[in-house]
Each structure stands twice: as C-alpha cells, then as structure tokens.
Amino acid sequence: MHPISATQAIQGRKWLPHRLTLLSGILIVLAFPPWDFWPLIWVCLIPWFFAIQKADSPTRAVVEGFWLNFLMTLGGYFWVAYSLKEFGGVPWPVGIFGMLLFCLVGQLQFLIFPYLLKALHLKDFFPDEAWHKIYRTKASHHGQLPVPPHSLWKGILNLIWLSLLYTGIDWLVPKMFLDTLGHALYQASNLRQAADLGGAQLLTFLIVLTNICLYEVTKNALKDRRVKLSPQLLFTATLIISAIGYGWTRQAQILKIIETSDNRIQIAAIQGNIGDFDKIAAENDVSTAALKVIDTFTSMTDQALSLSPRPEVIIWPETSFPSLF
C-alpha cells in the first residue's frame, strides 16, 4: 500500500469545513431550542464570514456553506430520524439515513449566498468608482465636500444590500419547515414584536445585518488593532434599538386592549397524549383502538365543559380522530 501523498491530503481537506464554520454551526444550534441561548444569534455568522473570506474560490465558499447548512439542519432537526422511525414505521438505520439526506438540503441559502459573494464579487455592490463620480459631481456644484460620501454611506448601503440579499434568498429557497434565523428570537418579547411589520424574515434581516456589521468591525479591529465607531455600527444599533422600542410600545398597547376589552372567549385545548395509532391498533383490534381514542377525548371534553367559566370553544389535536367523519 502506498502512503497518501501531500497533494491527495490537501485535496481531501478541500471538502472539509473550516473550524470557523464549525464554530458558527455550533453557535446557531445553541441559539435555538432546546438550548435557547438566543443572544448567540447576533454573532453566530461572524466566524462563518471569516471562513468565506479565507475561501480562495466560489467552490470553496459553497463547501463552507454546505457544512453550515448541514450542521444547522442536523442540530435543529435531529428528531427527524425518530419521526421517520416512529410514524413512518422504518428501522432506525433508514430513519437516520433519511435525516442525513434532509440535512444535505435543509438550509440551501447557506450555499447560494456565499457563492454569489465570491462568483459575482458582490461584497461591494456600490463600487468606489461610482462614489467618486457622485463626489466629483456634487463637489463641482457645491464646492469641496468636507467628508466624502464614500466614507459615510457606502458601508451602510452595502450592509443593507448584503442583508437583503441573504434574507431574500432565505425567503425564496424551498424549505420543508419554513424556518429562518429570526425564529431564534421567539423568547425576546420586545424584539419579536417587530415581526408584525415584516414577519420572521424582518427579524432575520436584523440578525444578518448585525452579524455582517460586527464582522466588519471585528475584521477592522484585527487589522488596525483598535475598535472604530463606524457609521455602520451606529446605523445597526439604531435599528435594533428602534425595533426594541417598537416592541415595547406595541406590547403595551396590546396588553391595554386585553385588559380593557369586554369581549372575551373562553377556550379549552384538549391534549390526550395519545401515542401512535398503529401501536394501539397492534395491541388491540382496530375498532377497539379507535374507541379508546374517541373515549379519551370525549371524556376530557366533558371535564372541560364542567369547568367554570365554561369554555365556548373546544380544540382537539389535529390527529386525534382515528377515521374519516
């Protein structure tokens, strides 16, 4: 047997994730249930951005995106294997294989976004030449400007553009569960309220914008060995503070409406904790299993109707009825 050559080893490493991509994957997973360290969502993409920066080709950038896609899906949807085994009736190896297949395509935005950045050189959507032209035109009409618009607005516009690009891709790519980074903020009571303005994708936009901004701040700090208060940082902080302020105001309005409203509905939700119907049917005959399910929910419904105040609406789980009406 011949030892693996250095060239073969290098080629093999090309398809492995950078350790910074692994770090981003871990941070994203920890920001979501069951861990719920949601503040990590504000910095989770920064290591991945550094890994993309180090990528020497669009292909390598896609490799980093693929691994982040795989890690986020695996950490967030590990239960798919159990669901396939429990409700699909397949063996554990088949359930695990199905879960791994799902992990290959669960978050395709992580593949498309870095490819566009590298292949189309979209990092600076507003090139320097355009800003110099604007600067010279204004200077000729109004005299020399004290601060070039390039230093004030280019960074902010690029920040907005790249955040919109990721959010748009995330919104357009097909997904089984329609998840997005913004869902990590479900515990942030004030911030999550901004979703009534633009859905969960608006929260994703704010998250990506913050990550890109902090990535640029970190990159410049490592280069200059000091942290600069940039217009992008001020702009990002203003957006986040505005979103928190909106959420606080809006929640106060909603609570006031609830407290002063005379129109209230009493609702009872019935949860019988019924297991897989096939398991019950295997233990008994099918008709007996069906009667057991119906008896459980009708009994719990009778209990709910005896409560005071009496519920006006009863909600059963979507799979509780074991047959057609």
N, C-alpha and C positions, 0 to 999 in steps of 0.2 A: 504494500500500500504506500502511496506517495503522500507526503505531508501536504497540507493545504498551503498554497502559495500566498504571498502577501497580497497579490492582486486579487485573488479569489476572496480573501478575507475582507478586503476593502469593498469589493462588490457586494458581499453579503451584508456588510454594515449599512450599505445604502438603503436597504429596505427595513432597517430597524429604526425605531423612534429615537429622537434626541432626548436626553434626560430632562430637558426643559419642557418638552411636550408631555412627558410622563408626569411631571410636576403639575402642569395645567390640568391634565386629566384627573389627577387626584383632587385638586382644589375644586373643580367643577362638581365632582361626585360628592364631596363633603358639603357643598353648599345646598344640596338637595336632600329630601328625605331618603333614608331615615335619620341622617346625621344632622341636617338642618343648621349647619354653620353658615347661614346665608350671607353674612358680611364678606365671606371669601369670594362671592360672585363679582365683587368690584375689582378684584385683582387677579382673577383666575386665568385670564387670557394673556397676561403680561409675559410669563415665561414662554408661551407658545409663539408670541410675536417675535421674541428674540430668536427662537428656533427657526422661524420663517426667514428672518433677516440673514441668518447664517446659511440658509439653503442656497446652493450655487446654481440651481436651475428650477424651472417650473415643476419638473417631475419630482424633485426632492421636496419642494414645498407641498405638493399633493401628498407625498408619503407622510409628512408630518401631520397634514390634515386628516389623512386616513386614520392614523393612530389615535388622534384626539377624538375623532368620530367613534372609533371602536371602543376606546376607554370610557367615554361618556355613556354610550349605549349599554356597555357591559355593567358599569356601576349603577346605572339607573334602572335597567330592565333585566336584572339577573333573574327576576321572578318569572320571566317568560318560559324558562325551562320547566319550572314547576307547573305552570298553567298548561303547557302542552302535554305534560305527563298526566296531570290530574284531570283535565277536562277534554283533552284530545285522545286520551287512552293509549298513548305511545310509551314505550320504555324510556327510562332515564337517558340512555345514550342518544336516542333520537331527539328527545326534548332538548338536551344540551346542544346537540348539533344544530337544531332549528334556531335556538337562541343565538349561537355563534353566527349563523347566516344572517340573522336580523342585525347583529352588531356590525356587519360589513356595510350596511346602507342606512343605519338609523339616523345619522346626522350628516347628510350629504353637503350641507352648507360649509362644513369644515374642509371639504375637498375643493369646492368651487371657488371660495373666497381667496385662498392663498394662490391658487392657480392664476386667477385674474390679476392679482397683485404682481406676480412675477412675470407672467407671459405678456401682459399688456402694459407693464410699468405704470400701474395706476396709483402708486403711492402719492405722487404729486399730481393730482388731477388738474391743478392750476399751475402750469409751469412758470418758471421765473421770467421767461421772455414776455408772457402776457402781462405780468405785473409791471415789468419795466416799461412796457408800452403805455399802460394806464398811467404810470407815474409820470412819464415824459409828457403825455397829453395834458394832464392836469397842471403840471408844472409850467407848461407854456402858456396856459390861460390864467393861472392864479399865482404865478411866481413859484419859487422853490418851496416844496413842502417840507416841513420840519422833520417828519418821520415818514419813511417810505411805507406805502400801504402794504407792501410785501411783508414787512415785519409785524404788522398789526392784524391783517385779515387773512392772509394766505393760510396760515396754520389753522385758523378757526374753520375756514371753509373746507380745507382738506379733512379736518377732523369730522365735520358734519357729513361730508361726501362719503368717506370710508365707512362711517357708522350706518348711513343709509344703505350703502351697498350691501353690507353684511345682513342688515335687517331685511332688506328686500329679497335677497337670496334665501334667507331663512324662512321667509313667508311663502315663497314660491315653490320651493322644493317639496315633493310629495313626502308625507310622513304618516305613519300609522297612527300615532297618538297626538299629533299636532303640538308637540312640546316645544318650548323655547326657553332661553335663558331667563327671561322675565318671570317665569313661574317660580323661580327661587325666592322671589320677594313676597311670597304669599303670607309670610309672617310679619313683614314690615307694614304695620297697619296704616301708616300715613303714606308711604311711598306707593303701596299697591293701589291706592285710591286713584292714582293718575291713570290707571287702566281704563277708566270710564271715558277718557279723552281719546285714546287710541288703541285700546286693547292691550293684551300682554306684549304685543310687538313694540309698543311705545316704551315699555319697561326694558325690553331687550335693547332698544336703541340707546337708552340712557346708560345701560350697563356696558355696552360695547364702546360707546363714546368715552366713558370714564376709563375703561381699560386702555384704549388707544392713547388717551391723554396722559395717563400715568406711565404708560410705556415710553412715550416720548420724553417725559420729564426724567424718568429713570435713565434712559439712554444718554440724554444730555448731561445728567449729573455724573454718570460714569466717565463720560468723555472730558468734561470740564472740572470734575472733582468738586462741584458745588451745585446746589439746587437753585434754579432760577424760577422766579414767579412770572410765568409766561401768560400771554393773553388767552391761550387755550385752557390753562388751568383755571383762570378766573371765570372764563365762559362756562366751563364744565361745572364748577362749584355753584355758579349762579343758577344753572338749570336744575341741579339736584336740590338746592335749597328751595327753588320755586316749586318743584314737584312735592317736596315735603310740606311746604306751606299750603299748597292747594289741597293736599290730602287732609291736613289738619282742619282746614276751613270746611271742606266738603263733609268730612265725618261729623263735625259739629252740627252742620245743617241737617244731616240725615238723622242724627240722634234727637234733635229737637223735633223733627217731624214725627218720629216714632213716639216720643213722649207725649206730644200734644194731640195725636190722632185719636179720633173716636172710632175709626173703622179698623177693627182687628179681627183676624181669623185664627181660630184655634185649630192646629193641625197635629195629628198623631202619625208618626212614622213607625211602621211595624218591621221589626228585624227578628226573624225566627231562627237565624243561624242554621239554616238547612244546608246540609252537605250536598255533595254531588248526587244528583237524582239517580244516576246509574248505580251508585253504591247502595242506595236504599233499595232500588229495584232488585239488585242482586241478592240482598238479604231476604227479601220477601217477593211475592209476585207483584207485577206492575200495578195492578189495581190497588193493592194494599198500600204500596208506596205512595201512590197518588193521593189516597185518602189521608195518609199520615201528614203529607204536606199541607193539604187543604185544612185538615182539622187543626193543625198548629196555628195557621194564620187566622182562621176564623175565631179560634179561642182567644188569641191575643187581641184581635179586633174587638171582641166583646168586652175584654178587660179595658181597652182604651175607651170604649163608649160609656163605661161606667164611671169614668173619671169626672172630676169637677174642676174647672169648666169642661163641659162635654165637647169633644172635638167635632168640628164641622166637616173636616176633610180627613180621610184615612189614606195613607200612602203605603202600598205594598212594594217590595223589591221587584225589579223588572223580570226576574226569572222564577218567581215564586209559584206560578201556576203551571202544573206539570202537563198541560194538554192545551188543545185549542178550545176557545169559547164556542 
